[in-house]
Amino acid sequence: MSKRKLFAIALGVILIISLLAVGVDAKKRYRFGATYMTLNNPFFLALNGGIESITKKKGDTVITLDPALDQAKQISQIEDLIAQRVDAIFLNPVDWKGIKPALEAAKRAKIPIINVDAPVYDKKLVACIVASDNYNAGVLAAKDMMKRLKRANIVLLEHPTAKSAIDRTKAFEDTIKGKSRYKIVAKQSSSGQLEHAMPVMENILQANKKIDVVMGLNDPTAMGALAALQAAGKDKGVLIYGVDGAPEAKKMIKEGLMTATSAQSPISIGKTAAKIAYKILAKKKVKHEILVPVTLIDKKNVHKFNLNGWQ
């Protein structure tokens, strides 16, 4: 073979390798934004971890922000993410109605929002909603309570600006509706925070001599209520329900301190949301709302779950 032919072959090989290298380097890298109502709740850290488990494998990044339950701050965060031209935003709203200006801004910028865990009020302004079956979480707790008690004085600790919490509380109320032997003696907001739930529960205890059941909108709320009951020496015989399936709650259920939790899977929510985001960016059709099932965990089945982690 002549030197000229060898040179031509070598040049061709170099050209092919160069084209392949350019193809690899030219792969689109995505940047996502994520803002949750608070990162003070480990649930959202687990959810974000689920998202990142998918994005990191693809070499993409997630800018994770914490508005610390401040709606104005969350709107500002989304405006900053829009200014940074992220490719999509994962959103868990502080206020399901108050977030609307940010949703409209993202819509104008043509940046899709994947709404996670707690749905927004203006659903048409988000590309997809990925959340637990929050209504069923409340139903499961109420049905379990009725199996255990024939009558009860009940405390509901709610979070009226989060649609997920609204659904859980409403479901509990709907399930016991028309059954006069089950009486709601107090219904107050705890913002879904342990440190808020404890003083709220302390005030409720001062106003009510007999409490049989506490239904917390989430596990931190239930644990805050438990702490208040224990401090007052009134925790014996009180059924305490949460929603989440947090490691700490599962340990308390095993120890007999909490009654049950309607367990969510924040990791599954996060992974599902990330996969949906990639489909949206690839211009593929997706369902507008995806509900992830919940499971009631009590002392009978808690051994089937990981006590040191989320499901």
Buried (B, 14 or more C-beta within 10 A) or exposed (E): EEEEEEEEEEEEEEEEEEEEEEEEEEEEEBBBBBBBBBBBBBBBBBBBBBBBEBBEEEEBBBBBBBBEBBBEBBBBBBBBBBEEEBBBBBBBBBBBEBBBEBBEBBBEBEBBBBBBBBBBBBBEBBBBBBBBBBBBBBBBBBEBBBEEBEEBBBBBBBBBBBBBBBBBBBBBBEBBEEEEEBBBBBBBBBBBBBEBBBEBBBEBBEEEEEBBBBBBBBBBBBBBBBBBBEEEEBBEEBBBBBBBBBBBBBBBBBEEBBBBBBBBBBBBBBBBBBBBBBBBBEEEEBEEEBBBEBBBBBEEEBEEBEEEEBB
